[in-house]
Structures are given as structure tokens and as C-alpha cells.
């Protein structure tokens, strides 16, 4: 019998090569740093990172790709825009795009990149629309604005990318590990949000807090005592209302309706337990309102004013009259879309005349990166305004395929209810905020759709484990 063990001298040689590579990169980085040239330092540092990742990938393969994706998602959720918008000086290469490209390359190289068959033609259609928009409108409006506005389409790549990552990590995910991860998230995420309030994006952080509140409701806590869970509800409620974005509040309300409706179809008295948890949470919420009234009455007044502003459509250009501003934008964008539902307007400068009359004059992100258009704060309408019907139809069908696979795996479990309620939150927020255009929120939304597509396979995996455990 032949032995295929690696000879000792070969291992020593490989170790020596790695050491020399690190020393070489370190020397280059030190020399470049001495020049005090920022771009050269960043470039050398980037080469060093690529070298380290390459060596690690050679050993861990697709596991490293999954780890990079996981770290990216954690940092995006915790620090959203301030993390996703870290850019190399000069070209607008952002963390999100680099992570997408790197993880895609690693998964493809290891043969682990998978695209569900049902969404392949839909993704090809989305990409065809995007490329057409770039080719046609790039020379007219400039390639940078067109590519920037195309982010709403190319971020959909998170669907197959996350699906592939879930397939890699699925065999290692156990209920116990998942539960402890969720436990730490319930405490750490809102704590980070409140500690870094000045840099947080309201609609993002509040939507994630809404997801965590739903997790407290839905998750069947077996490994973590519930006495360690429920106090985190107060922290997450504070995080939910702290910034004043109202979309996540409405999204949470819709999600609770989804929970109570779907909970009736789950066996084992789950619906009754869900109602009891809802009453417990309502009691804690009333207690928190009373505490705020005693400690900071002005904050409660501000919250009440924000709630009432949901029905306020008049006034000056400010937060309370934000609904009026959005209605103006949506009305003019809708009128433009209806004038030609098939037009590709991606990259086109656009500021509604009514907003100009109110004093809105656009803004410049940085010299040479002028943004002479106004965001609609509605990703659905924004997609139709930029790409007409060409993009919204295949994108909608991708979401439909995800929901069909998520809810088609019957009988329903509480985990399916939880994922569906997450999507209910984002369904509302996507209609009132800039979501699919931004890397910090689209990554979360599309990864949830990837999870929905993967769910039948995960459910089969869990059932197989249970059967093997019973033998």
C-alpha cells in the first residue's frame, strides 16, 4: 500500500516560502510607508491582504469564503454605511463590491458557487437590463452616475452568493450554535447601535432592531434561559425608536400581523405561546413608555409627533412634513414613469420642480462625484423610474421564487415564520427608504431571499439529523 503523506522536507519548504512571502510584503509595506504616499501604502497593504487571504484560501477553501462573507455581514449590520462606504482613495471601489467579487471568485474556484435553477433566467434578465442601461446611457449621462445607479440591480447578486454560502455552512449549523449566536446578537447589536448613534443610519439600524424584537417573539429558546432573553427586548425597543425613522415601526407592525396569522398554522400550541409572548412584550412596552415619561418627557413627545406625522401632509420642508416631501417626489416620479413605462432613465439627472420651489437644490458627495438627482426613498418606484418595467418584473419574480420555496416547505415551522416576518419588515422599509440602492441594506434584504431559497434544503438536512438521532 502506497503512502501519499506529504514528505517532511516539502512541508518545511512550503513553510519557508510562506515566511519569505510575508517578509517580502512586510518590507515592501515598510518602504512604501516611508514614502508617505497614501495610495502606495494602501496598494501595498492590499497586496499583503491578498497574499494572506490566498495562503488561507489554499488551506481552508470555501470555508474561508463563508467566513469572509459572515464577517462582512456582521460589520455591515453593526456599522452599516460607515463600514460599507470605506473606499480606497481615488476610484470608488467599496467594501461591498470587493467582498462580493472576492467571495464569488473563491466559491467559483472551489466549485461551490451555486445558482438555483429557477432564478437563473431571471438573473440573466436583470443583468441584461443593467448592461443595456450602462451601454445606452453611459455616453449620455456619464458612466459613473449610470454605474452608481445600477447598484440597485447588481446587488441582487447577493441572492445566489448568500445561497451558496448557506449551502457551505448549513452542515455546521446546529440549533444550539444558532441560538447562542442570536442571544449575543440580541444584546450586542442594539448596544453598538446606541453607542455609535452619531454614525448609524436610522432606517437600517431600526429595521435590524425590529428583526431582533421578532426573534425574541418567535424563537423557541431551548439552550438559553428566557430570563436572559426578555430584558434585551427593552434595549431593542429603545434602539427601534431612538432615531425617529418611521418605516421600521410600520414594518414591525406588519410583521406582527404576519406572526399572529401564520402562528395559527403551526402545531404544538405555538399560536397560543406566540399570543402570550405578544402580551408580555406589550406589557414591557407600556412599562417602557411610562419610564420614558418620567425620565424624559420631551423624548416621548418627539416619538408621539413622529407617529402623528404619518398622517401629516402639510407644513415646511422638515422631518414632520417628510411625508409631504415624499408624496411630491413619488407623484412626479410616477408621472414620469407612466409617460413611458419602458424607458431606461438610469443615470439621468432629475430633481422635481416642486422640490426646487421648496428650496431643495441637490448635493455633491465629493468633488467630481456630483449627484444631481434626488433619491425617491422608495426602491420599488426608483427601480421603475430608472429601468422601466424591464427590471422590476424579473426582480419581483426572484422574490416570488424565494417566498415560494420558503413557504412551500410544509408543514410550516416557527423558523419559516421568523424569516417571513423579517421579510415583512423589509417589504415596508423598501417602499419608504433607500434600501436596494445601498450596500448596507440591500446586502441584508437579498441575503434573506437567499436564505428563503435555501430553506427547503436546510429543512431536509434538519429532518435527516433528527431521524439519525432517533436510530
Secondary structure, DSSP 8 states (H G I E B T S, - for coil): -------HHHHHHHHHHHHHHHHHHHHHHHHHHHHT-HHHHHHHHHHHHHHHHHHHHHHHTHHHHHHHHHHHHHHHHHHHHHHHT-B-SSS--BHHHHHHHHHHHHHHHTT-----HHHHHHHHHHHHHHHHHHHHHHHHH-HHHHHHHTHHHHGGGHHHHHHHHHHHHGGG--HHHHHHHHHHHHHHHHHHHHHTGGG--HHHHHHHHHHHHHHHHH---SSS-GGGTTHHHHHHHHHHHSS--SHHHHHHHHHHHHHHHHHTTSTTTHHHHHHHHHHHHHHHHHHHHHHHHHH-HHHHHHHHHHHHGGG---SSSSSTTHHHHHHHHHHHHHHHHHH-TT---TT--B--HHHHHTT---EESSTT-EE-B---S-HHHHHHHHHTHHHHHHHHHHHHHHHHHHHHSSS--HHHHHHHHHHHHHHHHHTTS--TTSHHHHHHHHHHHHHHHHHHHHHHHHHHHHHHHH-
